[in-house]
Amino acid sequence: MADSAERPLLDDDAGPLVRPYMASGGRTAPTASLDLLTLVWATGRLGPTQLEAELGEVLLLCREPISVAEVAAHLRLPAMVVKVLLSDLLDLGAVGLLSPDPAVDTTDRTVLEALLNGLQRRL
Amino acid sequence: MAYNGDSDPRGDPVPTAVKLLVAGGFGAGKTTFVASVSEIEPLTTEETITTASIGTDDLTGVGDKQTTTVALDFGRITLDAQYILYLFGTPGQDRFWFMWNELSEGAFGAVVLADTRRLEDCFPSLDFFERRGTPFIVAVNEFDGGHRYGPEEVRAALDLDPGVPIVLCDARDTRSATSALVTLTKHLISVAPTTV
């Protein structure tokens, strides 16, 4: 068995060798209310190197406001695990967050005009 | 909103996320469409969904809960300093229907992709958005080798309301897919109640 321990068992395509929930210490419930579209950003109060590896990795991605979904995709972790990690960072004051307003007005003309202009610029 | 008015460390206002959905049957081109319009490499995330049975509390409910992991495609378009558009491809498989309610929460509208070779595959999407009152357009994805139908033929076949726009599109083409989003947005503006 010593032999197999010395060479890499799997390539990148196989994904991480530890189960994703190891990263969140086995926790599956974030303490903060986070949606896939909740935007998070680093407050600058703590640097990535002052944190445990997983938390530092998450924080590195948050230099610009970024959605929970994007953080999860970049780290190839389930969204729930990322939500737990982000809750920890929030508790530490390392990130700020803005969740989508559940009562968002989806017929708001200001937003719709911004959407139209933004899309038309790309044509 | 507790966090409204927050700003990031540089003092810039935090942008607002706007959500649109891309729906359609399995293989209708949702992933391709999202990839074509996204400014970032299209990403896939896994969302864990817990479906708790009614009347169960957290202490005793472990045995009554089922968790399922659903892969979601999404893309991003920065509209301006204030708004970011996120585009979510809805899960195509029927067994993920329960996801749709959550995804549609706060969505401004949807593009339903139709494949004329399997038009019936988009019926469930149309039913869902009609029932929910989410405005949508139909984009007929023109696959190579598929028979070409005119928009009105598709409208008749889908029994669509005359107010629902239908466009032809090539999901692989950025311009074509973006045009479909422009058509959707114009439709959203036209159905939005005018402010008095």
Boltz contact constraints between the chains, C-beta under 6 A:
constraints:
  - contact:
      token1: [A, 37]
      token2: [B, 17]
      max_distance: 6.0
  - contact:
      token1: [A, 37]
      token2: [B, 86]
      max_distance: 6.0
  - contact:
      token1: [A, 39]
      token2: [B, 14]
      max_distance: 6.0
  - contact:
      token1: [A, 41]
      token2: [B, 8]
      max_distance: 6.0
  - contact:
      token1: [A, 43]
      token2: [B, 9]
      max_distance: 6.0
  - contact:
      token1: [A, 44]
      token2: [B, 9]
      max_distance: 6.0
  - contact:
      token1: [A, 65]
      token2: [B, 8]
      max_distance: 6.0
  - contact:
      token1: [A, 65]
      token2: [B, 14]
      max_distance: 6.0
  - contact:
      token1: [A, 69]
      token2: [B, 45]
      max_distance: 6.0
  - contact:
      token1: [A, 69]
      token2: [B, 74]
      max_distance: 6.0
  - contact:
      token1: [A, 72]
      token2: [B, 45]
      max_distance: 6.0
  - contact:
      token1: [A, 73]
      token2: [B, 43]
      max_distance: 6.0
  - contact:
      token1: [A, 73]
      token2: [B, 45]
      max_distance: 6.0
  - contact:
      token1: [A, 78]
      token2: [B, 46]
      max_distance: 6.0
  - contact:
      token1: [A, 78]
      token2: [B, 48]
      max_distance: 6.0
  - contact:
      token1: [A, 79]
      token2: [B, 45]
      max_distance: 6.0
  - contact:
      token1: [A, 79]
      token2: [B, 47]
      max_distance: 6.0
  - contact:
      token1: [A, 80]
      token2: [B, 48]
      max_distance: 6.0
  - contact:
      token1: [A, 96]
      token2: [B, 6]
      max_distance: 6.0
  - contact:
      token1: [A, 98]
      token2: [B, 3]
      max_distance: 6.0
  - contact:
      token1: [A, 98]
      token2: [B, 14]
      max_distance: 6.0
  - contact:
      token1: [A, 100]
      token2: [B, 17]
      max_distance: 6.0
  - contact:
      token1: [A, 100]
      token2: [B, 106]
      max_distance: 6.0
  - contact:
      token1: [A, 101]
      token2: [B, 1]
      max_distance: 6.0
  - contact:
      token1: [A, 104]
      token2: [B, 106]
      max_distance: 6.0
  - contact:
      token1: [A, 106]
      token2: [B, 108]
      max_distance: 6.0
  - contact:
      token1: [A, 107]
      token2: [B, 192]
      max_distance: 6.0
  - contact:
      token1: [A, 109]
      token2: [B, 192]
      max_distance: 6.0
  - contact:
      token1: [A, 112]
      token2: [B, 188]
      max_distance: 6.0
  - contact:
      token1: [A, 112]
      token2: [B, 189]
      max_distance: 6.0
  - contact:
      token1: [A, 114]
      token2: [B, 79]
      max_distance: 6.0
  - contact:
      token1: [A, 114]
      token2: [B, 83]
      max_distance: 6.0
  - contact:
      token1: [A, 115]
      token2: [B, 18]
      max_distance: 6.0
  - contact:
      token1: [A, 115]
      token2: [B, 185]
      max_distance: 6.0
  - contact:
      token1: [A, 116]
      token2: [B, 185]
      max_distance: 6.0
  - contact:
      token1: [A, 118]
      token2: [B, 79]
      max_distance: 6.0
  - contact:
      token1: [A, 118]
      token2: [B, 80]
      max_distance: 6.0
  - contact:
      token1: [A, 119]
      token2: [B, 178]
      max_distance: 6.0
  - contact:
      token1: [A, 119]
      token2: [B, 181]
      max_distance: 6.0
  - contact:
      token1: [A, 119]
      token2: [B, 182]
      max_distance: 6.0
  - contact:
      token1: [A, 120]
      token2: [B, 182]
      max_distance: 6.0
  - contact:
      token1: [A, 122]
      token2: [B, 178]
      max_distance: 6.0
  - contact:
      token1: [A, 123]
      token2: [B, 178]
      max_distance: 6.0
